[in-house]
Amino acid sequence: MISGLSKAEFKNFSLITIANFFFFCNFSSFFLLPLFIKRLGGDEATIGFIMGSFGVTSLGSLPFVSFLIDRYGRRKFMLFGGSVMFLASLGYVFVNSLSPLLFLFRLLQGMGFAFFFTSAGTAASDFVPQSRRAQGLGIFGAFTIASYALGPTLGEAVIEALGFRPFFVYASLFSLIALLLVSFSSDADFKHSKDPSGLGFFRTVFSKRYAVPLLTNLILAGGFGSVLNFLSAFLKTRGLDVFYFFIVYTVTVSLVRVFGGGISDLMGRKKIASPSLLFFSLSIAAMAFVDSVYKLLAVSFLFSVSYGMLYPTLSALVIDRAKPDERGKAMGGFNACFSMGTNILTFGFGLIAKILGFEGMYLIAGLFVFMGFLLFTFCEREEGGS
């Protein structure tokens, strides 16, 4: 798997990686939430606002969780985040109309996500050496993506057979499994931050060392969110099932990250990230032309291969530049940008979809990510360093 790990490191890395898989089964199941919002009478803009509200708290929580995990450890905040996600996901059982409860539970899910995923990603990086960091984070990310097949695919079947309330129970149970696995893990030895105020997060995130990779991550996340947050509603208009996209996405990204996640360890981060961004932008624009299963499979494959390379490469680049006592802040900044892209920008993409339709939205989102490709290609230094 990953060479150079002790038995204790391997055990803890595995527990955290598998726990994150189950947590993301809960998270990814809620890509089907637009179907519930549609059932309640919501339109594209309503979907955008409700889905995007997740990003308000996931983003707002990151300075706090980044400070806390650098100072007090990772495990206890994984437990906190998983508990919040479980309760919030279960709460949808009590929603019967387009009420403020939809926003409340989505906001709570955002907070739970920020605490769990930032803690888990930082903990995983603690257990792998720098020379194997992209490989380790690639494997961690592969298990994350594998959840996208199980959560939404089985979730769609649960909705069709039993309805939405059993679906919300189904989705929430994944976080309970994650909590059980985390309870058997322990923190790695790491240099505790002595930052007394938590303001170090902002100094880290806004420093020149991270500017280009973090802004690039925000832009690509906007494109990522434009696809996944609206995918189920868009494919219904074409008479297609979301199942086809997520199966290709899960298998392809998982294989790319397991077998190719460490390529940037050997070839360099920029040489892998730059062409991946170009193909990622093209895949998003191509989504506008999907009108058959075959086109959906082809676009999903291009989307998945390019995105599969981007997460381990960019996240490793950011962690490479982090000082020993600011890994949590660096990972928090990386996740903050991703959260802004996938959730906050969803508000805007929802409005674009309402005015121009899903096709116009995907073309604009593809152009948006192409701008990120230009930014990274011409502004990023060849290789990272402090």
N, C-alpha and C positions, 0 to 999 in steps of 0.2 A: 504493500500500500504506500506508505511514506517511510523511507529509510531514515535511520538515525533517531527514532523515538524509543524511549524506555517503555516498559510494560505499563507503568502508571500513566505516562503521557498518552500512550495509545488508548488505554481504557477511557481516560477522561475525554480525549478528542472524539472517540467513538460515541460515547454517551451524549455529549453535547451536539454532535452532528446529527444523530438519530432523533434526539429530542427536538432539534430545530426542524427536522423533517415533519414530525407530527404537528408541531406548532404551525408550520406553513400549510399543512393539510386543512387546518382550521381557517387560516388566513385566506388561502386560495379558493376555498369553497365560496367565499363571499364575492368572487367575481360574478356569481349568479345573482347577487342582490338586485341588479337592475331589473331582472325578471319579476321580482317581488314588487319593486317600485312601480313597474308598468302595470302589474295586476291591481295595484291600489289606485291607479289613475294618473301616475306621474308621467311627464314628458321628458325629452332628452335633456333639457336644462335642469329639471328636477333631479334626474339621475346624476348629472354632473355635480350639482351642489351637494347632494347627499354623499356620493362616493368621495368627492373631494374634501368633505369635512373631516375625513379620516386624517388627512395631512395636517390639519390645524394642530391637533394634539400630538401627533407623532413627531412633528417638527418642533413644537413648543416644548416637548419633554426632553429633547435630545441634549440641550446644555446641562440639564440636571442629571440625567442618567450618565452622561459622559464624565461629569465631575465625580459622581458617586462611585462608579465602577473603578475609576483610577485611584480613588482614595480608600474604598472599603472592600473591593473585590467584586467579582462578576456573578457568582452563583446566586446570592440572595436576591439580586435584582432580576435574574431570569425567573425565579420563583414568583416574584411579585408580578412581573409582566404577564406570565402565563396565567396567573389567577385572574387578573383583570380581563384578559382576552376571553377566558372561559365564561365568566359571569356576563360580560357584555354580549357575547354571541348567543348565549341562552336567553338573554333579555328580549330578543326579537319575537319570541313566542307570544309575548303579550301585546304586540303591535297589530292593530286591526284597521288602521287608516293612515293617510299621509299626515302624521302627527309629529310634534317635536321629539318624540321618543326615537324616531329613526335617526335624527341628528345626534341625540344623546348617546345612543349605543355605538354609533359610528365614531364619535369622538372618543369614547372609552376604548374602543378597539384600537384606535390610533395610539393612545397612550400605552396600552399593553404591548403593542407591536414595538414601539420605540424602546421600551425597557428590555423586552425579551431579546429581540434581534440584535440590538447593539451589544448587549452583554454577551450573547452567544457568539457573535462574530469575533469580538475581542478575545473571548476565552479560547476560541479555536486557534486564533493566531498566536496566543501565548504558548501553545503546545507544539508548534512547528518552527524549525530554524529558518532564518532568512533565506538561505540557499534553496529551500523547498517551499517557500511561502506561497507562491502562486499555485503550486501543485496542491498544497494543503487546503488553501481557500477554494481551489477549483473543486476538490472532492466535497468540501463542506457545501459549496454552492450546488453541486450536482444533486446531493440529497435534498437540498432546498427545492430545486426545480422538479425533482421526482414527485413531490407532493402535488404539483399542478395537474398530474394525471389522476391521482386518487381523489383529491378533494372535489374538484368541479365535476369530474366524470361520474363518480358514484353519486355525487350530490344531485346532478341532473336526473339520474334514475330515481333517487329518493323523492324528488319533487313530483315527477311524473306519476309515480306509484302511490305516494302517500300524502303529498302536499307540502306546504312550506313549514308548518310547525314541526313535524318530524325532521325535516331538513335542518332546522336550526339546532335541534337537539343533537343530531348526527354530527354537525360541524363542531359544536362546542366540546364534544367528548374527546376530540383529538388533543385539545390543550391539557386535558387531565392526564393523558398518556405522557405528554411532554413533561408535565410537572413531576410525574413519578420517576422518569428517567433522570431528570436534573437532580432529584433528591439523592441519587446515588453517586453523583459527581463531586468533585472538589476543585477549588481554585488552584491555579499554578502559582509558583513563586514569581512575583513581578515587583518592579520598583514602584512603591506607593507614591502617589502625587502628594506634594506638600502645599499645593495651591489651596489657601484657606477660604477663598470666596467662590470658586467655580468660574471666575472670569477668564481663566486660562483657555477655556473652550473657544471663546471668541478670538483671543489672540492667536490661537493655533489655526482656526479655520480661515481667518482673514489674512494670514501671513502669505507672502509671495511664494513660499515653498509649495503651497497647495493650490494656488489660484487656478491654474489651467486645468489640472485633472478634476478638481471639484466642480468647476463650472461646466466642464465637458460632461461629467456625470449627471449634473442637473438637466442638461439638454437632452441627453440620451434617455434619461428617465421620463422626460416629458413625452417623448415618442413612444416609449414602452407603455406608459399609462394610457396614451391615446388609443392604443390597440386593446389592451386587456380590460380597461374599465368599461369600454363600450362594445366589446366583442360579442357578447351574448345577444344584446339587442340588435346589433348590426346584422349578424348572421341570420337572425329570425326573419329579417326583412328580405333575405335572399333565399329563404327556405332551407337553410343549412344548419346542421347541429354543431355546437361548440366542441363537441367530443373530438372531431377530426383535428382541429387545431391543437388542442391540448395534448393529444396522444403524440403527434409529431413533435411538438414543442418539448415535451417531457423527455422522450427518448433521445432526441437529437442533442438537446442542451446537456443532458446527463452524460452522454457519450463524449461530447466535445470536452466537457470539463474534467472528466475522469482521465481521458487519454490525451487531451491536448491542453489541459489547464496549466501545465508546467512549461509550455513552449516559451513563454516570455521570460522564464527563469534562464533560459539558454540563449534566446535570440535578442532579448531586450523588450521592454514594455512598449515603446512607441512603435516599433516595427510590426507588432501584432495589433495594437489598439487602432491605429490610423486606418488601415484598410477595412477592419471590422466595422468601424463607424460608417464608412462609405456604404458598405453593403447593407448595414442596418437601416440607413436612411432610405435606400432603394426599396427594401422590403416593406417599409411602412407605407410609402407612396403606392406601391403595387397593391396593397390591401383594397384600395378604391376600386380595383378592377376585378375583384373576386366575385364570380357568379356561378361557380361550379365547385364540386368537391375536389377536382383535380387542380384547379387554380388555387384553392385554399391550401391544399397539401404542399404545393410548390412554394407559395408565399410563406407558409409556416416554416418550411425547411430553411429558406434563406434567412428569415427573421431569427430562427433558433440558432443556426450556426454562428451568425455574426454576434448575437447577444451572448451566446455561450462563451465566446472568447473574451468579451468585454468585462464582465464582472471580476473574474480572478485577476485579470491584467491590471485594470484600474485600481482595484482595492489593494493589490500588492504594491502598486506604485505609491499609493498614499501611505500605507504602513511602512514602506521602505524609508520614507522621509520623516517618520515620526521618531522623536526622542524616546528613550526607554520609559519615561514616566508620562507620556502623552498618547499612548496607543489608543486608549479609550476615547480621548478627544478627537484623534484623527479618524477613528472608525465612526464616531458620532457625527463628525462633519461630513464624512462620505455618505452616511445614511440620511443625514439632514438634507443634503442635496438631492438624493434619490427620492426622499419623501416629498420634497417640494415639487419635483418633476412629475412624479406619478400621481400626486394628489392635488396640490394647489393649482397646478396648471390644468388639471381636469376641469376646473370651473370654466376656464376660457375655452377649452376644447368642446365642452358641452354647449356653450353658446354658439360656437362656430358650427357645430353639428345641427343645431336648431335652425340656423340661418341658411347654411349651404348644404346640409345633409351630411351623412357619414362619409360619402365619397370626397366631398370638398375638405372635410376635416382631415382625412388621412393624407390627402395631397399636401395640405399645409403642414401637417405634422412631419411628413417626410422631408420637406424643405427645411423645417426647423432643425431637424437632426443633421441635415447636410451642412448647415451653418456650424454645428458643433464639430463636424469632421474638419472643416476649414480652420476653425479655431485651434483645435488640437494639433493638426498637421503643421501649421505655420508658427505656432506660438509655444509649443511644448519643447523643453530641452530634450536632447537625445536620450539621456538617462537621468534618473533621480539622484538625489543626494541632499544633504542638509544645506 
